[in-house]
């Protein structure tokens, strides 16, 4: 095998086989824990519980035409609260494979989770190295609410789209990155954070292009100045020779000086980053506008979210109240554990910013944290909503990537033992929605 083939084979193993193996093993262990902890054999029903039922209903029946009300005339939540990316993908899989809608929903999540694992390893390897990429993938698959990757929820598909968008943006494939950002924006409201991150990446690329163009212009000008100085020196020398009578008049080398080569202030490639960002930014507003026009009220999506799930943006007031109550008088270990998790993710985000993580990834992660922690709603859903917040996984991934292999393996085993069990506990023993 030639050296090139060896490198290619090694890259395929590291970037595809290893992350897929980590992901598959984590899902199998999670299923085994579910089977062991479940008081009945309804594991499939648990994977389709709570919001999963809404996704399946939208995939099968489509969206309602307006508001819905309970028997007392109060506004209730309905399928319009759920962005179309995941349920429409479920419907497509159903039409192609003829699987029932519930099985199709689980299939989409499992496959999308595997894609997300591979892409995340590739992104981590591109930003750092192979070991960090693998550690990042492992932490993603083993985090406490990675259970969502196995359920009829949109986290797996959304994460795959966001990571793919970031990866292609880092490579400079702006149009494809924009399309992926658009798809992410049509999959979850936090797609707005992904779109803004892509806009930051595009701005960085444009600034870099302008600086490169300015540097090239300065280089050309310097070359032209040296050329003009050389011509002037030859002219002076020729004049001295003529005056001395040493040589006859001879033509001067006026053509030796190069004409200035302007590079222009707007390279042709500038439009691609801009277009990619614009495409991505259209996703979330497009769905919110569609819901508003369908219902006849531009604020309909927000009203439905508030009525069904109590989700309103209160700038973190509800989260601070929850933390105070949990630490001061919390009487349940789930409540207290989630409070510590929320504190932990904030600390990890700060560490990531101090370490100067790639700015688009940092912007995306911070905005996801702001959107999740800044809104009211069920506190026991927040760990799941933070599954796609990749920024918080970067500092421990870097530390594990730099640690000895045995140490990293032991730490990841411990993380997996807790994380996979924790998620299984929340959908088998815990009585509230995640």
N, C-alpha and C positions, 0 to 999 in steps of 0.2 A: 504494500500500500504506500502510495507516494505521500510525502509530508502534507501536501495540500488536502488530500483525501482524509488523512489522519485528523487534521485540524477541523475539517468539515464534520467528520463523524463525531468528534469530541464535542463540537458545538451543538450538534443535534441531540446528543445524549444529555448534555448539561441543560440546554434551553427547552427541551421538549420532554424527554423521557423522565428525567428526575422530577421536575415540577408536577407532571402528570401522576407519577408514582406517589408523591407526597399527597396530592389531592385525593387520589383514589383511596389510599390507605386511611386518610382522615375520615372520608365518608363511610368506609366500611366499619371502622371502629365506632363511629357515631351511630350507625344503624344497629350495631351489636349492643351498644349501650341502651338505645331506645327499646330494643326487644327485651333486654334484661330488666329495665326499669318500668316498662309499660304494664299497668295492671290488667290490660286486655290485649287482644291481638290487632287492634285497630291502628297500627302504625301509619298506614297510608292516610287515614282520616286525620291523624295528628299532623302529618306533613302538609295537609291541605286546610288546616284550621284557620280561624279568624280571617285575616285579610285575604288569605288564599282562596276562601270561598267567594269573595267579591271578584277577585281576578278571574276565577273560573267562570263565574256568572257573566262577566263582561265578555269574555272570550266566546262564550256559547250564545248569549242572547243579544249582545251589543249594549250600547249605552242607553239609559233612560232618556226620555225626551225633556225632562224638566225636574223641578223639585219634587221630593216625596215627603209625605207627612204621616205621623202616627194617628191612632184613633182619636187622640185629643186635639188634633190639628196642629201639633208641634212639628217644626221642620226636622227631618232626620237626614243622616248621611246616606249616600247611595253611590252607585258605581262611577258617577262622574268625578268623584274625588281621586280616582286612580288613573294615572297617565296611561296612554294606549300602547306604549312600546312592548311591554311584557304580554298583556292579554292578546294583542294582535299576533305576536310571535307564537303564542300558544295555539291560537286558531289556525295559523299557517301549518304548524306541526300536525295538528289534528287532521287538516285537510290532506296533507301529504301522506301521513302514515296511517290514518284512520284509527289512531289511538283515541280512547275517550278523553274528554277535556281534562279531567283530573290527572290522568297519567301523562298526558301531553305537557301539563304544567310542571310536573315534577321532572320530566325529561328535559325540558328547556332549562330549568334551574341547574340540573346536574351537568348538562353539557356546557352551559355558559360558565359555570364555576370552573370547569376544567380549562376552558379557554382563558378565563381570567387568571388562573394560576400560571399558565404558560407565558402569557403576556406580561404578567407582573414580574416573573423571573427575568424576562428579556429586558424590561425597563430597569430593574435593579442592577442587572449586569451592565447595561449601557451607562447608567449613572455612576456606578461604583465598580463592582467586579462580580465574578460568578458566585462567590461564596455569599456575598451580601444579597445577590438576587435570589439564591436558593433560600436563605434565611428569611427574606421578605415574604416569599411564597409560603414557607412553612408557618410563619406567624399569622399570615392571612387565613390559612386553612385551619389553624388551631385556636384562634381567638375565641373568647367565651361565647359569642353569639354567631359563630360560623355555622351554627345550625340553620340559619337562614339560607345558606347556600344549598341546602337539601330540601327546602320547603317550596311551596307554591307561592313564593314571594319574588319581588323584582330585583333584590340586591345582587344576585349573581350576574344577571344580564347587564344591569347598570354598571357594575364594576368592570366587567369585560369591555364594555363600550368606552368607559372613561380611560381605562389603562391603555386601550388601543389608540384612543385619541392622543393621549400624552406621548405614547411611543412614536407615533407617526409625526407628531409635531416636533419632537426632538430630532427626528430624521429629516425634517424639512418637507414632508409630504403634506402640504397645507390643505389642499382640496379634500383629500381623503380624511384628514384629521377633522376638517369642518363637518363633513358628512357624518362621521362618527359622533362628533359633539352634538350635532342636531338629533341623532338617534338617542343619545343619552338624555338630551333635554326633553324628548318625547317619552321618556321612560320613568323619570322621577323629577319632582320639583327641584331637588338639589342638582339637577342638570344645569341649572343656572350657574352654579359654582364652577362646573366643568367648562362651560362656555366662556366665563370670565377668565379662567386660567388659560384657555387657548388664546384669548385676546392678549393676555400678558405675554405669552410665548411669541405671538405674531409681532407685538410691539418690540420685543427684544430682538427678533430677527431683522426688523426694519432698521432699528438703531445700528445693529451690527453691519448691515449692508451700507448704510450711509457712512459709517466710520471707515469701512473698507474702501468705498468709493472716494472719500476725501483723502485717505492715505495714498490711493493710487494717483489721484490728481497731484498731490504734493510730490510723489515720486517722479511723475512725468515732468513736472515743472523743474525739479532739481536736475533731471537729465538734460532738459532743454537749456537750462542756464549754463551747465557745464559745456554743452555743445557750442553755445553762442560765445562763451568766453574763449574756447579753443579757436574758433574762427577769427575772433577779434585779435587774438595773439598772433595768428598766422598773417593776418593783414598787416599788423604792425611790423612784423619781421620782414615781410615783402617790401614794405615802404622803406625800411632802413636799407635793404639791399639795393633798391633802385637808386636811392640817394647816394649810395656809395659807389654806384656804377658797376657793382659786381655782377648784376644780372640784368637782362632785358625785362621790359614790362611783360608780365604774364598774368593770365586771368586769376582773379581771386576766387576763393572757394566759397562764394556766397550761398551756393546751394547746399553746403554742408550742414547748415543749421536746420534742425528738424522743426517742422511746423508744430505748434502746440496741439496735443491730442486731448481734447476734452472728453471726459467720460460721462458728462451729464449728471444732473443732480438727482434724477429719479430713475434708478435702474428698472428695467422692464419686469424684474421678478418681484417688485414690491406689491403688485396687485394680488398675488396668490395668498400671502399671509393675511391680507386684509379681507379678501373674499372668504377664506376659510373661517376667520373669526366671525364674520357677519352671518354666515350660514349657521354656525353653532349657536350664536346668540338668538336666533329666531325660534329655537325649539320650544322653550318654556312659554314665552309670550304667545306663540301660535296656539298651543293647547288651551291656555287660559282664555284667550279670545274666542276660540271655538266653543268652549263651554258657555261663555257669556252670551254668545249669539244664539246658541241652541236653547238656553233657558230664557233668554230675554232680559238678562241682568248681567252686566259686565263683571260684577263682583260675585257671581254665583259660585265659582269654585271655592272661594274663601268662606262663603256662608255655609256651604255643604261640609267643608272640613271642620268648621267650628261646631256645627250642629251634631255631626256624627262622632267626632273624636276629640272635641275640645281643643283643636289645634289652632292657636292664634299666636302671633309673634308678639311677645311681651317684653322683649329685650333682656330675657334671662331672669325676670322676676320670679317666675314659677320654679325655675331650676334652683335658684338661691333659697327659696322657701323650702323646697324639698330637701336640700342639703342640710339646712338648719334643723328641720324636723327630724331627719334621719339620724344626725349625730347627737341631737339633744334628747330625743325621746323615742327613737326608732325601736319598735318591738318585734321586728322581723329581720332575719339575717339577709333575705333577698334585698330588702330596702337598703340596709346598711352596705351590703356588697356593691350594689349599683351606685350608691353615693361615692364609695371609694373609687369605683371605676371611672366615674365622671371627673373626679379630682385627678386621677391618674392620666386620663387622656389630655387634660389641659396641660399638665406638667410635661408630658411627652411632646406635645405640640410646641411648647416653648423651647424645649431642648432641640427639637428639629430646626426651629428658626435660628437658634444660636449657632447651630452647626452649618447654617447657610445651605439648606436643601435647595435643589433646583427651583427657582422662583415660581414657575407655573404649578409645580406640584405643591409648593408651600401655600400659594394662594388658594388653590382648590381645597386643600385640607383645612385651612383656617376658615374658609367660608362655609364648609360643611359643618364644622364645629359650631360656628356662629348660628347657622340656621337650625341645627338640632338643639343646642343648649339654649338658644334664645327664644324658643317657642314653648308654649304651654302644651299640655297633653299628658298621656300616660307615662309615668316615669319608667315603668318596666319595659317600655318600647325603645327607650333611648339607646341602650347598647346595640340593639339590632340596627337602628338607623345610622349608627356610627361604623358599621361594618365596612362601607365603602370609603371611609375617611382614611385614606392610605397614609397620610402624613404621620399619624401617630405610631405607625409600625416601623418607620425609618430608623429612629435612634436605636431601638433594640436590635434591629436587623444589622446595622453597622457594627454594634458591639459583638453580636454573635459571629459576624463575618470575620472579625479580627481575633476572636477567641480560638483556643485550641479546639480541634474537631471533637474531642471527647467531651470537653466542657460544653460546647454548643449543643451536642447531641443530648446530654443530660438535661440542660435547661429546656430545650424544645420538648423533650419527653415529659417533663414536669408541666410545662405550659399546656401540652396536649391532654394530659391526664385531667387537669382541672377544666380547661376550656371545653373539651368535648363532653365531659360529664355535666358541666354547668348548663350548657345548652339543652342537653337531654332532660335534665331536671326541670327546666322551665317549661317544656312542652308535655311533660308527663305528670309531674307532681304539682307544680305551680298552677294555680287555678285561673290565672288572668292572662289576657292576651299579651303577646310580645310584639 
